[in-house]
Amino acid sequence: MDKLRLKRCGRKQPIYRIVAIDVRSRSEGRDLRKVSFYDLIKNQTYSNVPAILYFFEKSAQPTGTVHDISKKAEIFKELRVNYTN
């Protein structure tokens, strides 16, 4: 089973990647794919929406923080549009 979770990549400024990762691997382990970036200082999200939708369709579960970030970025609206068509 896969999860979408945050992975820190900034040293001085906290910048996070949202990655798809296997549940059994450690949190800073090897990820399957990088699907988004989240800049905490600027409060901006740079998303690869087709990749995120692909992992949601494969029943990947987002963590709580990733769920909140995706909700702010309106990714779930894209998911509903794809299911209705």
C-alpha positions as a Markdown table, in Angstrom:
| # | Residue | x | y | z |
|---|---|---|---|---|
| 1 | Met | 0.0 | 0.0 | 0.0 |
| 2 | Asp | 1.2 | 3.5 | -0.9 |
| 3 | Lys | 1.0 | 6.7 | 1.1 |
| 4 | Leu | 1.4 | 10.4 | 0.1 |
| 5 | Arg | 3.5 | 12.0 | 2.8 |
| 6 | Leu | 5.8 | 15.0 | 3.3 |
| 7 | Lys | 9.6 | 14.7 | 2.9 |
| 8 | Arg | 11.8 | 17.6 | 4.0 |
| 9 | Cys | 14.4 | 18.7 | 1.4 |
| 10 | Gly | 15.3 | 22.2 | 2.6 |
| 11 | Arg | 18.1 | 22.7 | 5.0 |
| 12 | Lys | 17.8 | 26.4 | 6.2 |
| 13 | Gln | 14.4 | 27.1 | 4.7 |
| 14 | Pro | 11.8 | 24.4 | 5.2 |
| 15 | Ile | 10.7 | 23.2 | 1.8 |
| 16 | Tyr | 8.8 | 19.9 | 1.6 |
| 17 | Arg | 8.2 | 17.4 | -1.2 |
| 18 | Ile | 5.0 | 15.5 | -1.2 |
| 19 | Val | 6.1 | 12.0 | -2.3 |
| 20 | Ala | 4.4 | 8.7 | -2.9 |
| 21 | Ile | 6.1 | 6.1 | -0.7 |
| 22 | Asp | 5.5 | 2.5 | 0.4 |
| 23 | Val | 4.0 | 2.3 | 3.9 |
| 24 | Arg | 6.6 | -0.3 | 5.0 |
| 25 | Ser | 9.6 | 1.9 | 4.2 |
| 26 | Arg | 11.0 | 4.5 | 6.7 |
| 27 | Ser | 9.9 | 8.1 | 6.5 |
| 28 | Glu | 13.0 | 9.4 | 4.9 |
| 29 | Gly | 13.5 | 6.3 | 2.7 |
| 30 | Arg | 13.4 | 5.9 | -1.0 |
| 31 | Asp | 10.2 | 7.3 | -2.6 |
| 32 | Leu | 8.3 | 5.9 | -5.5 |
| 33 | Arg | 7.7 | 9.3 | -7.1 |
| 34 | Lys | 7.8 | 13.0 | -6.2 |
| 35 | Val | 4.4 | 14.4 | -6.9 |
| 36 | Ser | 4.4 | 17.9 | -5.4 |
| 37 | Phe | 6.4 | 20.6 | -3.6 |
| 38 | Tyr | 5.2 | 22.6 | -0.6 |
| 39 | Asp | 6.9 | 25.9 | 0.4 |
| 40 | Leu | 6.2 | 26.6 | 4.0 |
| 41 | Ile | 7.5 | 30.2 | 4.0 |
| 42 | Lys | 5.6 | 31.3 | 0.9 |
| 43 | Asn | 2.7 | 29.0 | 1.7 |
| 44 | Gln | 2.6 | 27.8 | -2.0 |
| 45 | Thr | 2.1 | 24.4 | -3.5 |
| 46 | Tyr | 3.5 | 23.3 | -6.8 |
| 47 | Ser | 1.5 | 20.2 | -7.8 |
| 48 | Asn | 1.7 | 17.6 | -10.5 |
| 49 | Val | -2.0 | 17.0 | -10.5 |
| 50 | Pro | -2.1 | 14.0 | -13.0 |
| 51 | Ala | 0.5 | 12.2 | -10.8 |
| 52 | Ile | -1.5 | 12.8 | -7.6 |
| 53 | Leu | -4.7 | 11.6 | -9.2 |
| 54 | Tyr | -2.9 | 8.5 | -10.4 |
| 55 | Phe | -1.9 | 7.6 | -6.9 |
| 56 | Phe | -5.3 | 8.4 | -5.5 |
| 57 | Glu | -6.8 | 6.0 | -8.1 |
| 58 | Lys | -4.3 | 3.3 | -7.0 |
| 59 | Ser | -5.9 | 3.9 | -3.5 |
| 60 | Ala | -2.9 | 5.7 | -2.0 |
| 61 | Gln | -3.8 | 7.3 | 1.4 |
| 62 | Pro | -2.6 | 10.8 | 2.2 |
| 63 | Thr | -1.4 | 11.7 | 5.6 |
| 64 | Gly | -3.3 | 14.3 | 7.6 |
| 65 | Thr | -1.0 | 17.2 | 6.6 |
| 66 | Val | -0.9 | 16.2 | 3.0 |
| 67 | His | -4.7 | 15.9 | 3.0 |
| 68 | Asp | -5.0 | 19.5 | 4.3 |
| 69 | Ile | -2.5 | 20.8 | 1.8 |
| 70 | Ser | -4.3 | 19.1 | -1.1 |
| 71 | Lys | -7.6 | 20.5 | 0.1 |
| 72 | Lys | -6.1 | 24.0 | 0.0 |
| 73 | Ala | -4.7 | 23.4 | -3.4 |
| 74 | Glu | -8.1 | 22.2 | -4.6 |
| 75 | Ile | -6.8 | 18.8 | -5.8 |
| 76 | Phe | -9.9 | 17.0 | -4.7 |
| 77 | Lys | -12.0 | 19.1 | -7.0 |
| 78 | Glu | -9.9 | 17.8 | -9.9 |
| 79 | Leu | -10.5 | 14.3 | -8.6 |
| 80 | Arg | -14.3 | 14.8 | -8.5 |
| 81 | Val | -14.3 | 16.2 | -12.1 |
| 82 | Asn | -12.4 | 13.1 | -13.3 |
| 83 | Tyr | -14.9 | 10.7 | -11.6 |
| 84 | Thr | -18.0 | 12.4 | -13.0 |
| 85 | Asn | -16.7 | 12.3 | -16.6 |
